Amino acid sequence: MKFVYADNAATTKMSEASKQALIQTIDNYGNPSSLHNMGVKAFYAIDEARNKIAKALGSAGNELYFTSGGSESDNWAIKGFAENMKKKGKNHIISSAFEHHGILHTLSALEKQGFEVTYLPVYQDGYVRIDDLKAAITDKTGLVTIMYANNEIGTIQPISEIGSVCREKGIVFHTDAVQAVGHVEIDVKKQNIDLLSLSAHKFHGPKGIGALYIRKGILLSNLLEGGAQERGKRAGTENTASVVAAAVALEEALTDLDEKNKRVAAMRDRLIDGLLKIERSRLNGSRSPRLAGNVSVCFEGVEGEALLLSLDLVGISASSGSACTSGSLDPSHVLLALGLPHEIAHGSLRLSLSEYNSEEDVDYILSVIPGIIERLRDMSPVWEDIKENESKETKDTKKDN
């Protein structure tokens, strides 16, 4: 049986170069805060990696702080700045309706503390509108947090325009760029980004290591206390090997990026075109601008969880926009934010490709999914109702004519 990994938005395979960097560095187990030779070597290894990642983002090395991943970076950026903006009489934050839960749950916690949050709509195409952003800004607005690219449907937001509006209004702009870093060109200075979150396992680096870019002059309260690491801003002994491996992974990911994206996008488009030939299927979000590897579709009359399990049985690893929580399958908040009804959002499928995928993978996916959809629909009372209603509407139309 063929195996196809098409869940790269969830996590990626470590690149060989990143893996080797991890293995080679892990033998230097010295604490980077120690003054002996092993500690000093570890310190300089982290410093070199920091500068490499910063350069890839268009920032200075002293503006980059290592964390455990995207969720910690998001929490630190939002909670850390919210605490300080409140001291200046600001209590209003603007975000979008389809952010990652790392953002939404953090904002929800702040709302319980008296902060006001405006969630911008993203419409059927999956993009925020600059006019909506401008209309939402008040004299109490201190922070805007909009994701760079959506983790479920892959739509890339107008980050430069958002950054320009925020800079003009004197509002701090944070972007959760976990899905974007390593996959699109980013320049935090040119795009007027003040805070940016990233996670290495999304661009073929190791899990458990991320970073937060903090523009010089932006003050954040510490999320973690207890040590002087990361220039006194983030306590905890640094994960030297993973930091080095992350830098190697990002450097490799950005090498020949345009060529990689062109090849991956061609596979994505072929997948989209093939899947949309299936009866009552639809693409979630607009085709462009969209992450090169993201394919998000819905099939009416199909349960997302059953579809995923069926794909796994034939060797295809994928994701659904539905999340199974406490035994009940709830439709994705992202798809509901697009305006999809519950019954359609339930039948979602996300296939996320990388440069490690091949045309043969696409061929295989397209060869098995139509049959799986047909089989699941044959067993679905929902699909039976859809066809009955369709037949009734046809008969009524003929009578009217």
Secondary structure as the mmCIF struct_conf table of DSSP 4:
data_model
#
loop_
_struct_conf.conf_type_id
_struct_conf.id
_struct_conf.beg_label_comp_id
_struct_conf.beg_label_asym_id
_struct_conf.beg_label_seq_id
_struct_conf.end_label_comp_id
_struct_conf.end_label_asym_id
_struct_conf.end_label_seq_id
STRN STRN1 VAL A 4 TYR A 5
STRN STRN2 ASP A 7 ASP A 7
TURN_TY1_P TURN_TY1_P1 ASN A 8 ALA A 10
HELX_LH_PP_P HELX_LH_PP_P1 LYS A 13 SER A 15
HELX_RH_AL_P HELX_RH_AL_P1 GLU A 16 ILE A 26
TURN_TY1_P TURN_TY1_P2 ASP A 27 ASP A 27
TURN_TY1_P TURN_TY1_P3 PRO A 32 SER A 33
BEND BEND1 HIS A 36 HIS A 36
HELX_RH_AL_P HELX_RH_AL_P2 ASN A 37 LEU A 57
TURN_TY1_P TURN_TY1_P4 GLY A 58 GLY A 58
HELX_RH_3T_P HELX_RH_3T_P1 GLY A 61 GLU A 63
STRN STRN3 LEU A 64 THR A 67
BEND BEND2 SER A 68 GLY A 69
HELX_RH_AL_P HELX_RH_AL_P3 GLY A 70 LYS A 87
TURN_TY1_P TURN_TY1_P5 LYS A 88 GLY A 89
STRN STRN4 HIS A 92 SER A 96
TURN_TY1_P TURN_TY1_P6 ALA A 97 PHE A 98
HELX_RH_AL_P HELX_RH_AL_P4 HIS A 101 GLU A 111
TURN_TY1_P TURN_TY1_P7 LYS A 112 GLY A 114
STRN STRN5 GLU A 116 LEU A 120
TURN_TY1_P TURN_TY1_P8 TYR A 123 GLY A 126
HELX_RH_AL_P HELX_RH_AL_P5 ILE A 130 ALA A 136
TURN_TY1_P TURN_TY1_P9 ASP A 139 LYS A 140
STRN STRN6 THR A 141 THR A 145
BEND BEND3 TYR A 148 TYR A 148
STRN STRN7 ALA A 149 ALA A 149
TURN_TY1_P TURN_TY1_P10 ASN A 151 ILE A 153
STRN STRN8 THR A 155 ILE A 156
HELX_LH_PP_P HELX_LH_PP_P2 GLN A 157 GLN A 157
HELX_RH_AL_P HELX_RH_AL_P6 ILE A 159 LYS A 169
TURN_TY1_P TURN_TY1_P11 GLY A 170 GLY A 170
STRN STRN9 VAL A 172 ASP A 176
TURN_TY1_P TURN_TY1_P12 VAL A 178 ALA A 180
STRN STRN10 VAL A 181 VAL A 181
TURN_TY1_P TURN_TY1_P13 GLY A 182 HIS A 183
STRN STRN11 VAL A 184 VAL A 184
TURN_TY1_P TURN_TY1_P14 VAL A 188 ASN A 192
BEND BEND4 ASP A 194 ASP A 194
STRN STRN12 LEU A 195 SER A 199
HELX_RH_3T_P HELX_RH_3T_P2 ALA A 200 LYS A 202
TURN_TY1_P TURN_TY1_P15 PHE A 203 HIS A 204
BEND BEND5 GLY A 205 GLY A 205
TURN_TY1_P TURN_TY1_P16 LYS A 207 GLY A 208
STRN STRN13 GLY A 210 ILE A 214
TURN_TY1_P TURN_TY1_P17 LYS A 216 GLY A 217
BEND BEND6 LEU A 223 LEU A 224
BEND BEND7 GLY A 226 GLY A 227
HELX_RH_AL_P HELX_RH_AL_P7 GLN A 229 GLY A 232
TURN_TY1_P TURN_TY1_P18 LYS A 233 LYS A 233
BEND BEND8 ARG A 234 ARG A 234
BEND BEND9 GLY A 236 GLY A 236
HELX_RH_AL_P HELX_RH_AL_P8 THR A 240 LEU A 254
TURN_TY1_P TURN_TY1_P19 THR A 255 ASP A 256
HELX_RH_AL_P HELX_RH_AL_P9 LEU A 257 LEU A 275
TURN_TY1_P TURN_TY1_P20 LEU A 276 LYS A 277
BEND BEND10 ILE A 278 ILE A 278
TURN_TY1_P TURN_TY1_P21 GLU A 279 ARG A 280
STRN STRN14 SER A 281 LEU A 283
BEND BEND11 ASN A 284 GLY A 285
BEND BEND12 ARG A 287 PRO A 289
STRN STRN15 ARG A 290 ARG A 290
TURN_TY1_P TURN_TY1_P22 ALA A 292 GLY A 293
STRN STRN16 ASN A 294 PHE A 299
TURN_TY1_P TURN_TY1_P23 GLU A 300 GLY A 301
HELX_RH_AL_P HELX_RH_AL_P10 GLY A 304 LEU A 313
TURN_TY1_P TURN_TY1_P24 VAL A 314 GLY A 315
STRN STRN17 ILE A 316 SER A 317
STRN STRN18 SER A 319 SER A 319
BEND BEND13 GLY A 321 GLY A 321
STRN STRN19 ALA A 323 THR A 325
TURN_TY1_P TURN_TY1_P25 SER A 326 GLY A 327
STRN STRN20 SER A 328 ASP A 330
HELX_RH_AL_P HELX_RH_AL_P11 HIS A 333 ALA A 337
TURN_TY1_P TURN_TY1_P26 LEU A 338 GLY A 339
HELX_RH_AL_P HELX_RH_AL_P12 HIS A 342 ALA A 345
TURN_TY1_P TURN_TY1_P27 HIS A 346 GLY A 347
STRN STRN21 SER A 348 SER A 352
TURN_TY1_P TURN_TY1_P28 GLU A 355 TYR A 356
HELX_RH_AL_P HELX_RH_AL_P13 GLU A 359 ASP A 378
TURN_TY1_P TURN_TY1_P29 MET A 379 MET A 379
HELX_RH_AL_P HELX_RH_AL_P14 PRO A 381 ASP A 400
#
